[in-house]
Amino acid sequence: MQWKQVLPVTLGLLLVAAGIALPFAGIADEGPAPTALVSAGIAMLIVTMITTFRYRDEVQADERTKKIGAYGITYSWLFTLVLVFLLFWVDYLDLAALSLQGVLALLGFGMILSARAFQWYLFRKGDVA
């Protein structure tokens, strides 16, 4: 295993161990902290295993993939900025009642999903020229 795989696996195992140990230590008997830690740790382990086995024989990053990734994230940032302005006008014109949690969730998912969508599109296209 390379360092890029060892670090997330170690961190994932530490998060799972911390999530299991918190209730036994009496620090967080109730609440979402232990569940969140265990869930985050398991997610890190699963993502690391999937990426390790899926791209075992391929080059994971070269100049082209880094360039496409950067462009995808840049387009996602621009999309998120437009989404922020759109949400501002929705709130300003009282078109919908927006809660802080809803807006933050919408922005977070919008950023993540648009970044993946733009990167997927650019990888399918082949280049960003």
C-alpha positions as CSV (number, residue, x, y, z in Angstrom):
1,M,0.0,0.0,0.0
2,Q,1.2,3.5,-0.8
3,W,1.0,6.4,1.6
4,K,-2.1,7.7,-0.2
5,Q,-3.9,4.6,0.8
6,V,-2.4,4.2,4.3
7,L,-3.4,7.6,5.6
8,P,-7.1,7.4,4.9
9,V,-7.3,3.8,6.1
10,T,-5.6,4.8,9.4
11,L,-7.8,7.9,9.8
12,G,-10.9,5.8,9.0
13,L,-10.0,3.2,11.6
14,L,-9.2,5.9,14.2
15,L,-12.6,7.5,13.6
16,V,-14.4,4.2,14.0
17,A,-12.4,3.4,17.2
18,A,-13.2,6.9,18.6
19,G,-16.9,6.5,17.8
20,I,-17.0,3.2,19.6
21,A,-14.9,4.4,22.5
22,L,-16.8,7.6,23.2
23,P,-19.9,5.9,24.8
24,F,-17.7,3.6,26.9
25,A,-15.6,6.5,28.2
26,G,-18.8,8.3,29.2
27,I,-17.9,11.3,27.1
28,A,-20.8,11.1,24.6
29,D,-23.5,8.7,26.0
30,E,-26.2,10.4,24.0
31,G,-26.2,12.4,20.8
32,P,-25.0,12.0,17.3
33,A,-21.3,12.2,17.9
34,P,-20.5,8.4,18.1
35,T,-22.7,7.6,15.1
36,A,-21.2,10.4,13.0
37,L,-17.7,9.3,13.8
38,V,-18.3,5.6,13.0
39,S,-20.2,6.6,9.8
40,A,-17.4,8.9,8.7
41,G,-14.8,6.2,9.4
42,I,-16.6,3.5,7.5
43,A,-17.2,5.9,4.6
44,M,-13.5,6.7,4.4
45,L,-12.6,3.0,4.5
46,I,-15.1,2.1,1.7
47,V,-14.0,5.0,-0.5
48,T,-10.4,4.2,-0.1
49,M,-10.9,0.5,-0.9
50,I,-13.0,1.2,-3.9
51,T,-10.6,3.7,-5.4
52,T,-7.6,1.4,-4.6
53,F,-9.1,-1.6,-6.3
54,R,-10.8,0.3,-9.2
55,Y,-7.7,2.1,-10.3
56,R,-5.1,-0.5,-9.4
57,D,-3.5,-0.7,-12.8
58,E,-4.1,2.8,-14.1
59,V,-2.3,6.1,-13.6
60,Q,-4.4,7.9,-11.0
61,A,-3.2,11.4,-11.8
62,D,-1.3,13.0,-14.6
63,E,-1.2,16.5,-16.1
64,R,-4.4,15.9,-18.1
65,T,-6.5,14.6,-15.2
66,K,-5.3,17.3,-12.9
67,K,-6.2,19.9,-15.5
68,I,-9.6,18.4,-16.1
69,G,-10.2,18.2,-12.3
70,A,-9.2,21.8,-11.8
71,Y,-11.5,23.0,-14.6
72,G,-14.4,20.9,-13.3
73,I,-14.0,22.4,-9.8
74,T,-13.7,25.9,-11.3
75,Y,-16.9,25.4,-13.2
76,S,-18.5,24.1,-10.0
77,W,-17.4,27.1,-8.1
78,L,-19.0,29.4,-10.7
79,F,-22.2,27.3,-10.7
80,T,-22.3,27.6,-6.9
81,L,-21.8,31.4,-7.1
82,V,-24.8,31.6,-9.5
83,L,-26.8,29.4,-7.1
84,V,-26.0,31.7,-4.2
85,F,-27.3,34.7,-6.2
86,L,-30.4,32.7,-7.2
87,L,-31.1,31.8,-3.6
88,F,-30.6,35.5,-2.6
89,W,-33.2,36.6,-5.1
90,V,-35.6,33.8,-4.1
91,D,-35.4,35.0,-0.5
92,Y,-35.5,38.7,-1.4
93,L,-38.6,38.3,-3.5
94,D,-40.2,36.0,-0.9
95,L,-40.7,33.2,-3.4
96,A,-39.9,30.6,-0.8
97,A,-39.3,30.3,2.9
98,L,-35.6,29.4,3.2
99,S,-34.1,28.0,6.4
100,L,-30.4,28.1,7.1
101,Q,-30.1,24.4,7.2
102,G,-31.9,24.0,3.9
103,V,-29.7,26.6,2.2
104,L,-26.5,25.1,3.5
105,A,-27.5,21.6,2.5
106,L,-28.5,22.9,-1.0
107,L,-25.2,24.7,-1.5
108,G,-23.2,21.7,-0.2
109,F,-24.9,19.2,-2.4
110,G,-24.9,21.6,-5.3
111,M,-21.1,22.1,-5.0
112,I,-20.3,18.4,-4.7
113,L,-22.7,17.2,-7.4
114,S,-21.9,19.9,-9.9
115,A,-18.1,19.3,-9.4
116,R,-18.6,15.6,-10.2
117,A,-20.9,16.4,-13.1
118,F,-18.5,18.9,-14.7
119,Q,-15.5,16.6,-14.2
120,W,-17.5,13.6,-15.6
121,Y,-18.4,15.7,-18.6
122,L,-14.9,17.0,-19.2
123,F,-13.4,13.5,-18.8
124,R,-15.9,12.2,-21.4
125,K,-15.0,15.1,-23.7
126,G,-11.3,14.3,-23.4
127,D,-9.8,17.7,-23.0
128,V,-10.6,21.2,-21.8
129,A,-9.0,23.2,-24.6
